[in-house]
């Protein structure tokens, strides 16, 4: 069976059009009309102002998407995987001996990931709304149907998530290719009719607008950033296709189409200023506006799907990096490990997106909230990337200075411009990010507390093995598997069996899952078996190394160990799995200072069971518990 890597670059580039570029490809639906909206204190659509705005748009795309992401950041991959958490994973090992710097980078990574969730909430809402708003161009009387139709489309998107993107994904690439071709077809006639719009290709028009109208230009940056939404998705989804196909799709299809459509919209606004309210749909002849509306809705569905899938992938990475508690993860494809579905995340995103649609019933309103999530992520990725480039690529001061001057400074201004919209909706991604950061910090704190106290309860493994004969447990036939996190201590369930039940199976396997800062570990390098110094006691230690994209499938990985180790000769089909369960209690239940304990305990109680996470057979899984106060 062919893997994605073995497929042709062109085919992969077509797939990248459907998954990677759906978000940025639908930005022309709302970006320019937001820039000219008087509610954003924008400038009037005079020719000079249009040249300046289009120039700002094109050079923002060039610097941030092309130079930063496509050329530079995509080179900072973790075994082919991208995204801010993949970048964080690369730096974790490097800063093992630099705790303070590692903590700072970790916090920045948390903030970037949290802002991405804000993006994942806003993108489906603003994308679908902006497409359905084309109804008001077809007929103003249909404007009252925009929100209900958008809600139905969004509900359908989330309802289909359990099916996975396997079958739908086959059509995503061709649909987005058609979308980009339509963008070209809409933009070229306007450029031919008004070739003076090509003046916008010169950056001096952007500079002139900034110098002549500094306040208006500063405010405009809050709308200009909407043209680069999806840039982080380009990096995060890189692992599905590889950097080369992503670059090919960008330079051959996406970037030319975006340049043409923004030039075309600018030309239309100059010749017909009354179209500034929705230049995208006014580009199409009246007879083609309904087909364009349908295609735009399909494109925004794809854009929404891409960011929802990104949220699923990001959550799995966060769980494996111990930033979030366990959640139920379902694989929707037997051949593609990246196609996953998280019911809880899907449900939370659905309610959050629907709330936005009804609270902010137009793409113009949502643009206020959108920009802050995007620019915050852009700046954080740049900071972490600069740290990575300095320590890994040995960038000297002049390379870092050039990056900061031409990319960092513009991004900081984009972020600053969007801070003016905090009260007008920008607080939404900040609130989402703050809540998620709080959850991540509390989970890390609580996990550390539990590990410290649990270690005291478990005791040393070497001492346990040495005293096993003195304990004299009754050996019963069968295979017992004890998943455990620490190689130096005894599983609590094993202690319970010996000390409280006075029994021990004839074959005992202690399994430890080791999370590596890599996307995946090859099967031939994944498992190792240790007899723990004695073959007569029947106790075997198995270590399973997993990447953050690998399945935490204990039975499946134990079968790999059976194939690779002669010492492990047992029948796993008859094995019983013993889980060590901790019933956590607050040490100070009535203390006002115990809010962290309360939040952590709530998260712990509601996390997915290890039976599901480890793919254990429920009928042969036993849970033995111990109470622990934190």
C-alpha positions in Angstrom: 0.0 0.0 0.0 1.4 3.4 -0.9 2.0 5.9 1.8 1.4 9.6 1.3 5.1 10.1 1.1 5.4 7.7 -1.8 2.7 9.5 -3.8 3.6 12.0 -6.4 4.4 15.5 -5.4 1.7 16.9 -7.6 -1.0 14.7 -6.0 0.2 15.7 -2.6 0.1 19.4 -3.6 -3.5 18.9 -4.8 -4.3 17.4 -1.4 -2.6 20.3 0.3 -4.9 22.7 -1.5 -7.9 21.1 0.2 -6.5 20.8 3.7 -3.7 23.3 4.2 -5.0 26.3 2.2 -8.7 26.3 2.8 -8.5 29.0 5.5 -6.3 31.5 3.7 -8.0 30.7 0.4 -11.3 31.9 1.7 -10.0 35.2 3.2 -10.9 37.2 0.1 -14.6 36.7 1.1 -14.3 39.1 4.0 -10.9 40.7 4.3 -11.1 43.6 1.9 -14.7 44.7 2.7 -13.7 44.6 6.4 -10.7 46.9 5.6 -13.0 49.5 3.9 -15.7 49.3 6.6 -16.2 52.7 8.2 -17.0 50.9 11.5 -13.3 50.1 11.6 -12.3 53.8 11.1 -10.9 52.8 7.7 -10.2 55.1 4.9 -12.5 56.0 2.0 -12.1 54.0 -1.3 -10.2 56.6 -3.3 -7.6 55.3 -5.8 -4.6 56.2 -3.8 -6.1 54.6 -0.7 -7.0 51.5 -2.6 -3.5 51.3 -4.0 -2.1 51.6 -0.5 -4.4 49.0 1.1 -3.9 46.4 -1.7 -0.1 47.0 -1.4 -0.3 46.4 2.3 -2.3 43.2 1.7 0.1 41.9 -0.9 3.3 42.6 1.0 1.8 41.2 4.2 1.1 38.0 2.4 4.6 38.0 0.9 6.5 38.7 4.1 4.5 36.6 6.6 3.2 33.7 4.5 5.8 33.3 1.8 9.0 34.4 3.5 8.3 33.4 7.0 6.2 30.3 6.8 6.7 28.8 3.3 10.5 29.5 3.1 11.7 29.5 6.7 9.4 28.0 9.3 8.5 24.9 7.3 12.2 24.0 7.5 11.8 23.7 11.3 10.0 20.4 11.3 9.9 17.7 13.9 10.4 14.5 11.8 8.2 16.1 9.1 5.5 17.3 11.6 4.8 21.0 12.0 2.9 23.3 14.3 3.7 25.3 17.4 3.6 22.3 19.7 5.9 20.4 17.4 8.3 23.3 17.6 7.9 23.3 21.4 8.7 19.6 21.4 11.9 20.2 19.5 13.1 22.7 22.1 12.1 20.7 25.2 15.0 18.4 25.0 17.5 21.1 24.1 16.5 23.1 27.2 16.6 20.2 29.6 19.4 21.8 31.5 18.0 25.3 31.2 14.9 25.2 33.3 14.1 28.9 33.2 14.4 29.3 29.5 12.6 26.0 29.0 9.8 27.2 31.2 9.5 30.4 29.2 9.5 28.6 25.9 6.9 26.2 27.3 4.6 29.0 28.4 4.9 30.7 25.0 4.0 27.4 23.3 1.0 27.1 25.6 -0.1 30.6 24.7 0.3 29.9 21.0 -1.7 26.7 21.2 -4.4 28.3 23.3 -4.8 31.1 20.7 -5.0 28.5 18.0 -8.1 27.2 19.7 -9.5 30.7 19.6 -8.8 30.6 15.9 -10.5 27.2 15.6 -13.6 28.7 17.1 -13.8 31.8 15.0 -12.7 30.4 11.6 -15.8 28.2 11.0 -18.1 31.0 12.1 -16.6 33.8 10.1 -15.9 31.7 7.0 -19.4 30.3 6.7 -21.1 33.6 7.5 -19.0 35.5 4.9 -20.0 33.0 2.3 -23.7 32.9 3.1 -23.7 36.7 3.3 -23.5 36.6 -0.5 -27.3 36.1 -0.3 -27.7 39.8 0.5 -25.9 40.6 -2.8 -28.3 38.4 -4.7 -31.3 39.9 -3.0 -31.3 42.2 0.0 -34.5 40.5 1.2 -32.6 37.3 1.8 -30.3 38.9 4.4 -32.5 37.7 7.2 -31.7 34.1 6.3 -27.9 34.5 6.6 -27.7 33.5 10.2 -30.2 30.5 10.1 -28.6 29.1 7.0 -25.1 29.5 8.5 -26.2 27.8 11.6 -27.5 24.8 9.7 -24.3 24.5 7.6 -22.2 24.7 10.7 -24.3 22.1 12.5 -23.9 19.8 9.6 -20.2 20.3 9.6 -19.9 19.2 13.2 -22.4 16.4 12.9 -20.3 14.8 10.1 -17.1 14.9 12.2 -17.5 11.3 13.5 -17.4 10.0 10.0 -13.9 11.4 9.5 -12.5 13.2 6.5 -11.3 10.1 4.6 -14.1 10.0 2.0 -14.8 13.8 2.0 -11.1 14.6 1.8 -10.9 13.0 -1.7 -13.0 15.9 -3.0 -11.4 18.7 -1.0 -8.4 19.2 -3.3 -10.3 19.5 -6.6 -12.9 21.7 -5.0 -10.3 24.1 -3.7 -8.5 24.0 -7.0 -11.7 25.0 -8.7 -12.1 27.8 -6.1 -8.7 29.2 -6.8 -9.3 29.0 -10.5 -12.5 30.9 -10.0 -10.6 33.6 -8.0 -8.3 34.0 -11.0 -11.2 34.2 -13.4 -13.0 36.8 -11.3 -9.9 39.0 -10.8 -8.3 39.0 -14.3 -11.1 40.9 -16.2 -11.0 43.7 -13.6 -7.2 43.9 -13.8 -7.4 44.1 -17.6 -10.1 46.7 -17.5 -8.2 48.8 -14.9 -4.4 48.0 -15.3 -3.5 50.9 -13.1 -4.3 48.6 -10.1 -0.9 47.0 -10.8 0.6 50.1 -9.1 -0.3 48.3 -5.9 2.5 45.8 -6.5 4.9 48.5 -5.4 5.4 48.7 -1.7 5.8 52.5 -1.8 2.0 52.8 -2.0 1.8 51.0 1.4 4.5 53.3 2.8 2.8 56.4 1.4 -0.5 55.4 3.1 1.3 54.8 6.4 3.1 58.2 6.2 0.1 60.2 5.0 -2.6 58.7 7.2 -0.8 57.0 10.1 -3.8 56.6 12.3 -6.0 55.1 9.6 -3.2 52.9 8.4 -2.6 51.6 11.9 -6.3 50.7 12.2 -6.3 49.2 8.8 -3.7 46.7 9.9 -6.4 45.1 12.0 -8.2 44.1 8.8 -5.1 43.5 6.7 -4.1 40.6 9.0 -7.3 38.8 7.9 -5.6 38.1 4.6 -3.0 35.8 6.3 -5.5 33.8 8.4 -4.6 30.2 8.0 -0.8 30.8 7.8 -0.3 28.8 11.0 -2.5 26.0 9.6 0.0 25.9 6.7 2.7 25.0 9.2 0.6 22.8 11.4 -0.8 20.6 8.6 2.6 20.3 6.9 3.1 16.7 8.2 0.2 15.4 6.2 1.8 16.2 2.9 5.4 17.3 3.4 7.1 20.7 2.9 7.8 20.4 -0.8 4.1 19.8 -1.9 3.0 22.6 0.4 5.5 25.0 -1.2 4.5 23.8 -4.7 0.8 24.4 -4.1 1.6 27.8 -2.6 3.8 29.2 -5.4 2.0 27.6 -8.3 -1.7 28.0 -7.3 -2.5 29.7 -4.1 -0.3 32.8 -4.0 -0.9 33.8 -7.7 -4.7 33.3 -7.2 -4.7 35.5 -4.0 -2.6 38.2 -5.7 -5.0 38.3 -8.7 -8.2 38.3 -6.6 -7.1 41.1 -4.3 -5.9 43.2 -7.3 -9.2 42.5 -9.0 -11.2 43.5 -5.9 -9.2 46.7 -5.7 -9.8 47.5 -9.3 -13.5 47.0 -8.8 -13.7 49.2 -5.8 -11.8 52.0 -7.6 -14.2 51.9 -10.6 -17.4 51.2 -8.5 -16.9 52.4 -4.9 -20.5 51.3 -4.1 -19.3 47.7 -4.2 -17.1 48.1 -1.2 -19.6 46.4 1.0 -18.9 43.0 -0.6 -16.5 43.3 -3.5 -16.0 39.5 -3.8 -19.6 38.7 -4.9 -19.9 41.9 -6.9 -17.0 40.6 -9.1 -19.4 38.0 -10.5 -22.1 38.7 -13.0 -25.6 38.5 -11.5 -26.3 35.2 -13.3 -23.2 33.6 -11.7 -23.7 34.9 -8.1 -25.7 31.9 -7.0 -23.1 29.4 -8.3 -20.4 31.5 -6.7 -22.3 31.5 -3.4 -22.6 27.7 -3.5 -18.9 27.3 -4.3 -17.9 29.8 -1.7 -20.0 27.9 0.9 -18.3 24.6 -0.1 -14.9 26.3 0.2 -15.7 27.7 3.7 -16.9 24.3 4.8 -13.5 22.9 3.7 -11.7 25.8 5.5 -13.8 25.0 8.6 -13.0 21.3 8.4 -9.3 22.0 8.1 -9.2 24.1 11.3 -11.4 21.6 13.2 -9.1 18.8 12.2 -6.2 21.0 13.3 -7.8 21.4 16.7 -8.1 17.6 17.0 -4.5 17.1 16.1 -3.3 19.9 18.4 -5.3 18.4 21.3 -3.7 15.0 20.8 -0.3 16.6 20.8 -1.1 18.6 24.0 -2.3 15.4 25.7 0.9 13.6 24.8 2.9 16.5 26.1 0.9 16.4 29.3 -0.6 19.8 28.8 -4.2 18.5 28.9 -5.9 15.4 30.5 -6.7 12.3 28.6 -9.5 12.5 26.2 -11.3 9.9 24.1 -9.6 9.8 20.7 -11.2 7.8 17.9 -9.4 7.0 14.6 -11.6 7.4 11.6 -9.2 5.7 9.2 -7.3 2.4 9.4 -4.6 3.7 7.0 -4.1 7.3 8.0 -3.0 7.8 11.6 -3.7 11.6 11.4 -7.4 11.2 10.8 -8.8 11.4 14.3 -11.9 12.5 16.0 -12.2 13.8 19.6 -15.9 13.9 20.7 -15.4 16.3 23.6 -13.4 18.8 21.5 -16.0 18.5 18.7 -18.8 19.2 21.1 -17.1 22.2 22.8 -16.2 23.7 19.4 -19.8 23.3 18.2 -21.3 25.1 21.1 -18.6 27.9 21.0 -19.0 28.4 17.2 -22.8 28.5 17.4 -22.6 31.0 20.2 -20.5 33.3 18.1 -22.8 33.0 15.1 -25.8 34.2 17.1 -23.9 36.8 19.2 -21.9 38.2 16.3 -24.3 37.7 13.3 -22.0 39.0 10.6 -18.5 38.4 9.4 -17.7 42.1 9.9 -18.3 41.8 13.6 -16.4 38.6 13.9 -13.4 40.1 12.1 -12.7 42.1 15.3 -12.3 38.9 17.3 -10.5 37.1 14.5 -7.5 39.3 14.1 -6.3 39.1 17.7 -6.2 35.3 17.6 -4.3 35.3 14.4 -1.7 38.0 15.2 -1.1 36.6 18.7 -0.2 33.2 17.2 2.0 34.8 14.5 4.0 36.7 17.0 4.4 33.7 19.4 5.5 31.4 16.5 8.1 34.0 15.4 9.5 34.2 19.0 9.8 30.5 19.4 11.2 30.1 15.8 13.9 32.7 16.5 14.9 30.8 19.6 15.0 27.6 17.7 17.0 29.1 14.8 19.5 30.6 17.2 20.1 27.3 19.1 19.6 24.8 16.3 20.7 26.6 13.1 23.2 28.8 14.9 21.8 31.9 13.5 24.0 34.9 14.1 22.8 38.4 15.1 22.4 39.7 11.6 20.1 36.9 10.4 18.0 37.2 13.5 17.9 41.0 13.1 16.7 40.7 9.5 14.0 38.3 10.5 12.9 40.6 13.3 13.0 43.7 11.1 11.1 42.5 8.1 8.8 39.9 9.8 8.8 40.5 13.5 8.2 44.2 13.5 5.3 44.1 11.0 3.7 41.3 13.1 4.1 43.3 16.2 2.3 46.2 14.5 -0.4 43.9 13.3 -0.9 42.6 16.9 -0.9 46.2 18.3 -3.5 47.3 15.7 -5.8 44.4 16.8 -5.5 45.2 20.5 -7.6 48.3 19.7 -10.5 45.8 19.0 -10.4 44.1 22.4 -13.6 45.7 23.6 -15.3 45.2 20.2 -14.8 41.4 20.2 -11.1 40.9 20.5 -11.7 39.7 24.1 -13.2 36.5 22.7 -9.9 34.7 21.7 -8.2 36.2 24.7 -10.8 34.7 27.0 -10.6 31.3 25.2 -6.8 31.4 25.4 -6.8 32.4 29.1 -9.1 29.6 30.1 -7.1 27.0 28.2 -3.8 28.3 29.6 -5.3 28.1 33.1 -6.4 24.5 32.5 -2.9 23.6 31.1 -1.0 25.2 34.0 -3.3 23.6 36.6 -3.1 20.2 34.9 0.7 20.4 34.9 0.8 21.5 38.5 -1.6 18.8 39.6 0.2 16.1 37.6 3.4 17.0 39.3 1.8 16.9 42.7 0.3 13.5 42.0 3.6 12.1 40.7 5.5 13.2 43.8 3.0 11.7 46.2 2.4 8.6 44.2 6.1 7.8 44.1 6.1 7.6 47.9 3.2 5.2 47.9 4.6 2.9 45.3 8.1 2.3 46.7 11.1 1.0 44.9 10.8 -1.7 42.3 14.2 -3.3 43.2 13.3 -3.6 46.9 9.9 -5.1 45.9 11.5 -7.8 43.7 14.1 -8.6 46.4 11.5 -9.1 49.0 9.0 -11.0 46.8 9.9 -14.4 48.3 9.4 -13.1 51.8 6.0 -11.7 50.9 5.1 -15.2 49.6 2.2 -14.5 47.3 0.2 -17.4 45.9 1.1 -17.8 42.3 -1.9 -18.3 40.0 -1.8 -19.3 36.4 -2.3 -16.6 33.8 -0.8 -13.4 32.4 -1.2 -10.1 34.3 -0.2 -6.8 32.6 0.4 -3.8 34.7 0.6 -0.4 32.9 2.9 1.8 34.8 4.6 5.2 34.4 7.7 5.0 36.4 10.6 2.5 35.8 11.9 2.7 39.3 8.7 2.1 41.3 6.1 -0.6 41.7 2.6 -0.3 40.1 0.1 0.3 42.9 -2.2 -2.4 41.4 0.7 -4.9 41.7 1.2 -3.9 45.3 -2.5 -4.4 46.0 -2.4 -7.9 44.4 0.5 -9.0 46.5 -0.1 -7.2 49.8 -3.9 -7.2 50.0 -5.0 -10.1 47.9 -1.9 -12.3 48.5 -1.7 -13.5 44.9 0.4 -13.0 41.9 0.0 -14.4 38.3 2.7 -16.8 37.0 3.5 -14.3 34.2 3.6 -10.6 35.1 4.3 -7.8 32.5 5.0 -4.3 33.7 4.4 -2.0 30.8 5.7 1.6 30.6 4.8 4.0 27.9 7.5 6.5 27.2 6.4 9.7 25.3 9.2 11.0 23.0 9.4 14.4 21.5 9.0 12.9 18.0 5.9 12.5 15.8 6.4 8.7 15.5 8.7 5.9 16.5 9.4 3.1 14.0 7.9 -0.3 15.1 11.3 -1.9 15.0 12.6 0.6 17.6 9.5 1.0 19.7 9.7 -1.8 22.3 12.4 -3.2 24.6 12.1 -6.1 27.0 13.9 -6.5 30.4 13.8 -9.6 32.6 14.6 -7.4 35.6 17.6 -9.6 36.5 15.7 -12.9 37.0 13.8 -15.2 34.7 12.5 -17.4 37.5 10.1 -14.9 39.0 8.1 -14.5 35.8 8.2 -10.7 36.0 9.1 -8.9 32.8 9.5 -5.2 32.2 8.4 -3.9 28.7 9.2 -0.3 27.7 7.2 1.1 24.7 8.5 4.3 23.2 5.9 6.4 21.4 5.8 9.6 19.4 3.1 12.2 20.0 1.3 11.0 16.9 1.5 7.3 17.8 -1.4 5.3 19.3 -1.2 4.5 23.0 -2.3 0.9 22.2 -0.8 -1.3 24.8 -2.1 -4.7 23.5 -1.0 -3.8 20.0 2.5 -2.8 21.1 2.8 -5.8 23.3 2.3 -8.0 20.2 5.2 -6.2 18.7 7.2 -7.1 21.7 6.2 -10.8 21.3 7.5 -10.8 17.7 10.8 -9.1 18.7 11.7 -10.8 22.0 12.2 -14.5 22.6 12.0 -13.9 26.4 8.4 -12.8 26.2 6.4 -16.0 25.4 2.9 -15.5 26.7 -0.7 -15.6 25.3 -1.9 -12.1 25.2 -5.4 -13.1 24.3 -5.8 -14.5 27.8 -4.0 -11.6 29.6 -5.7 -9.6 32.3 -4.9 -5.9 32.5 -4.6 -4.3 36.0 -4.9 -0.6 36.2 -3.7 1.4 39.2 -6.5 3.9 40.0 -6.0 6.9 42.4 -9.0 8.4 44.0 -7.9 11.9 44.5 -9.1 14.0 47.5 -8.4 17.7 48.3 -6.0 18.1 51.2 -7.9 21.4 52.1 -11.4 21.0 50.8 -12.8 24.1 52.4 -9.9 26.4 51.8 -10.2 29.4 49.4 -6.7 28.6 48.3 -7.7 25.2 47.3 -9.3 26.3 44.0 -6.4 24.7 42.0 -7.0 21.4 43.8 -10.7 21.6 43.0 -10.1 22.4 39.3 -7.5 19.7 38.9 -9.7 17.1 40.6 -12.6 18.0 38.3 -10.3 17.7 35.3 -9.0 14.3 36.6 -12.5 13.0 37.2 -13.7 13.9 33.7 -10.7 12.7 31.7 -11.0 9.6 29.5 -10.5 6.3 31.1 -7.2 4.5 30.5 -9.2 1.5 29.3 -10.2 3.4 26.3 -6.9 5.4 26.0 -4.7 2.3 26.1 -7.1 0.2 23.9 -7.5 -2.4 26.7 -10.2 -5.1 26.4 -12.9 -4.0 29.0 -13.9 -7.6 29.9 -10.3 -8.4 30.9 -9.4 -5.1 32.7 -9.4 -4.8 36.5 -9.1 -1.5 38.3 -7.6 -1.5 41.8 -7.7 1.9 43.6 -5.9 3.8 46.3 -6.9 7.2 47.9 -4.5 10.1 47.6 -4.8 13.6 48.9 -3.2 16.5 47.1 
